[in-house]
Amino acid sequence: MSSLPDDARAFLQKPNPAVIATLGSDGPVSVATWYLLEEDGRVLVNMDDGRKRLEHLRRDPRVSLTALDEADWYTHLSIQGRVVEMRPDEGLADIDRLSRHYGGRPYPNRERPRTSAWIEVDRWHGWGRQGRP
């Protein structure tokens, strides 16, 4: 796993707006997402079980995620890696962690099952205050 420097880790620990890209059967697909940098350096994402992204990730676990500084979108950090673990989000505990991180409260929609996925970072790059000027 590519080690993230302290300033990159600090940036990814914030509830930044983010976009994740997966590989669909006919090319890349990107969507907005919540993420959470875990203590072990992996990145947690969570999806409704009806999302096409789950099918993409089961077929090809490679992903890219870009987090943007909310105050300065010129500053952003992108990770490239692969999903190394996927499991049902029992009791919606993981989406609640994400929802609290981004909005301060548990996730409101309790009706549909969800799946959690952990991305292992292979490489990263930054722009603006996170990398190149």
C-alpha positions as CSV (number, residue, x, y, z in Angstrom):
1,M,0.0,0.0,0.0
2,S,1.2,3.5,-0.8
3,S,1.9,5.4,2.3
4,L,0.1,8.7,2.6
5,P,2.1,11.6,4.1
6,D,0.6,13.3,7.2
7,D,-0.7,16.3,5.4
8,A,-2.5,14.0,2.8
9,R,-4.0,11.9,5.7
10,A,-5.2,15.1,7.5
11,F,-6.8,16.3,4.3
12,L,-8.6,12.9,3.7
13,Q,-9.8,12.8,7.3
14,K,-12.1,15.8,6.6
15,P,-15.6,15.4,5.2
16,N,-14.6,16.6,1.7
17,P,-16.8,16.4,-1.4
18,A,-15.6,13.4,-3.4
19,V,-16.1,11.5,-6.6
20,I,-15.5,7.8,-7.1
21,A,-14.8,6.2,-10.5
22,T,-15.4,2.5,-11.2
23,L,-15.0,0.5,-14.3
24,G,-18.3,-0.4,-16.0
25,S,-18.5,-3.0,-18.8
26,D,-18.2,-0.2,-21.4
27,G,-15.8,2.2,-19.6
28,P,-15.3,4.4,-16.5
29,V,-18.3,5.6,-14.5
30,S,-18.0,8.3,-11.9
31,V,-20.4,9.5,-9.2
32,A,-20.4,11.6,-6.1
33,T,-19.7,9.7,-2.8
34,W,-19.0,9.9,0.8
35,Y,-15.8,8.3,2.0
36,L,-14.0,7.8,5.3
37,L,-10.2,7.3,5.8
38,E,-9.8,4.4,8.3
39,E,-7.0,4.2,10.8
40,D,-5.3,1.4,8.8
41,G,-5.1,3.7,5.7
42,R,-7.9,2.0,3.8
43,V,-10.8,4.1,2.5
44,L,-14.4,3.1,3.4
45,V,-17.2,3.7,0.9
46,N,-20.8,2.4,1.2
47,M,-23.4,1.8,-1.4
48,D,-27.1,0.9,-1.6
49,D,-27.3,-2.7,-2.7
50,G,-29.2,-1.6,-5.8
51,R,-26.3,0.5,-7.2
52,K,-24.6,-0.5,-10.4
53,R,-21.3,0.3,-8.7
54,L,-21.5,-2.9,-6.8
55,E,-21.7,-4.9,-10.0
56,H,-18.7,-3.0,-11.4
57,L,-16.6,-3.6,-8.2
58,R,-17.4,-7.3,-8.1
59,R,-16.2,-7.6,-11.7
60,D,-13.2,-5.3,-11.5
61,P,-12.1,-3.9,-8.0
62,R,-10.0,-1.1,-9.4
63,V,-11.2,2.4,-8.4
64,S,-10.2,6.0,-8.3
65,L,-11.5,8.5,-5.7
66,T,-10.9,12.2,-5.8
67,A,-11.6,14.4,-2.7
68,L,-11.9,18.2,-3.3
69,D,-11.2,20.9,-0.7
70,E,-14.6,22.4,-0.1
71,A,-13.2,25.9,0.2
72,D,-10.8,25.6,-2.8
73,W,-11.7,23.0,-5.4
74,Y,-8.3,23.6,-7.1
75,T,-6.9,21.7,-4.1
76,H,-7.7,18.1,-4.4
77,L,-6.2,14.7,-3.7
78,S,-6.8,11.5,-5.8
79,I,-6.2,8.0,-4.8
80,Q,-6.0,5.0,-7.1
81,G,-6.4,1.5,-5.7
82,R,-8.6,-1.5,-5.5
83,V,-11.4,-2.7,-3.3
84,V,-9.9,-5.4,-1.0
85,E,-12.9,-6.1,1.2
86,M,-16.7,-5.9,0.7
87,R,-19.4,-7.0,3.1
88,P,-23.0,-6.3,4.0
89,D,-23.4,-3.3,6.2
90,E,-25.2,-5.1,9.1
91,G,-27.3,-2.7,11.1
92,L,-26.2,0.1,8.8
93,A,-23.3,0.8,11.1
94,D,-20.9,1.9,8.4
95,I,-23.3,4.2,6.6
96,D,-24.1,5.7,10.0
97,R,-20.4,6.4,10.5
98,L,-20.2,8.1,7.1
99,S,-23.4,10.1,7.7
100,R,-22.2,11.3,11.1
101,H,-18.9,12.3,9.5
102,Y,-20.6,14.3,6.8
103,G,-23.8,15.5,8.5
104,G,-23.6,14.9,12.2
105,R,-26.4,12.3,12.4
106,P,-27.3,8.7,11.6
107,Y,-28.3,7.8,8.0
108,P,-32.0,8.5,7.6
109,N,-33.0,5.8,5.1
110,R,-33.2,2.6,7.0
111,E,-35.3,0.6,4.5
112,R,-32.7,-0.7,2.0
113,P,-29.7,-3.0,2.5
114,R,-26.3,-1.5,1.9
115,T,-22.8,-2.9,1.3
116,S,-19.5,-1.5,2.6
117,A,-16.3,-1.6,0.6
118,W,-12.7,-0.8,1.6
119,I,-10.2,0.6,-0.9
120,E,-6.5,-0.1,-0.4
121,V,-4.5,2.8,-1.8
122,D,-1.9,1.8,-4.4
123,R,-0.9,5.3,-5.4
124,W,-2.1,8.9,-5.0
125,H,-1.4,12.4,-6.3
126,G,-2.5,15.9,-5.2
127,W,-3.0,19.3,-6.6
128,G,-3.0,22.8,-5.2
129,R,-2.1,22.7,-1.5
130,Q,-2.0,18.8,-1.7
131,G,0.7,18.6,-4.4
132,R,1.6,20.5,-7.5
133,P,1.2,24.3,-7.4
